[in-house]
Amino acid sequence: MIYWQIFLAFFIPGIIGYGGGPASIPLVENEVVDRYGWLTVSEFSEVLAMGNALPGPIATKMAGFIGFQQGGILGAVIGVFATVAPSLLLMVVLLGVLYRHKESPKVKRMTNYVRPTIAVLLGVMTLNFFITSYEGVGIGQTVLLVMGSYVLLEKVKVHPAFVIVGALGYGAVFLG
């Protein structure tokens, strides 16, 4: 019974919490504090703070922790699955429909029209990263890191993970 409750506690906020993790946090709180009584408000706020302190999506970290607390490893797995299941199911259904009709002129136009929007979104994100970097370390360091990263990634063909680790090391040694 506890596993079904864990599933429902995270699936329901995932399915009705439009906007992802931050939008579903009050719904998760309602489930785990008010409905099932697994945590107090104070404990929930501590779990939320811990989830915010770690990298990655907040909702899945909270689901894993609370699921583990209530049902062990299987409870953690069920909690995380229940959190991502709504997005996963919707994605599989939509991609299945698009793939089935991939030769349709309408679907081809639709996918062609979405590419510029994605490019703009990525460009805006890149600009925001650049501005944040500039404000944090200055234009000289930012340009040096951008140029160095470009050369390593595009010319030398270094794996991106090593470039990121190198930038972290550079920041720790020269900017720390």
Sequence and secondary structure as in RCSB ss.txt:
>XXXX:A:sequence
MIYWQIFLAFFIPGIIGYGGGPASIPLVENEVVDRYGWLTVSEFSEVLAMGNALPGPIATKMAGFIGFQQGGILG
AVIGVFATVAPSLLLMVVLLGVLYRHKESPKVKRMTNYVRPTIAVLLGVMTLNFFITSYEGVGIGQTVLLVMGSY
VLLEKVKVHPAFVIVGALGYGAVFLG
>XXXX:A:secstr
 HHHHHHHHHHHHHHH TTSHHHHHHHHHIIIIIIS SS HHHHHHHHHHHHHSSS HHHHHHHHHHHHHHHHHH
HHHHHHHHHHHHHHHHHHHHHHHHHTTTSHHHHHHHHHHHHHHHHHHHHHHHHHHHHHHHHH HHHHHHHHHHHH
IIIIIS   HHHHHHHHHHHIIIII 
